[in-house]
Amino acid sequence: MGVEIIFKIAAVGILTAVVNQVLKHANKEEIATLTTLAGLIVVLLMVLNLIATLFDTVRTMFNL
């Protein structure tokens, strides 16, 4: 699971960077900023899900 999440985060980053560059060359800087922000939010939600899973694992491990 560790390598898969790294690849997913990298894929979102690469896709966001490509879309950002295309929109900047089309003089749509506002939309480019919004797509970058959307990519950041997607990655943060993925990491937040992993942290929640970690806390659940710790809770079960220590019977809390």
Secondary structure as the mmCIF struct_conf table of DSSP 4:
data_model
#
loop_
_struct_conf.conf_type_id
_struct_conf.id
_struct_conf.beg_label_comp_id
_struct_conf.beg_label_asym_id
_struct_conf.beg_label_seq_id
_struct_conf.end_label_comp_id
_struct_conf.end_label_asym_id
_struct_conf.end_label_seq_id
HELX_RH_AL_P HELX_RH_AL_P1 GLY A 2 HIS A 25
TURN_TY1_P TURN_TY1_P1 ALA A 26 ASN A 27
HELX_RH_AL_P HELX_RH_AL_P2 GLU A 29 MET A 61
TURN_TY1_P TURN_TY1_P2 PHE A 62 ASN A 63
#
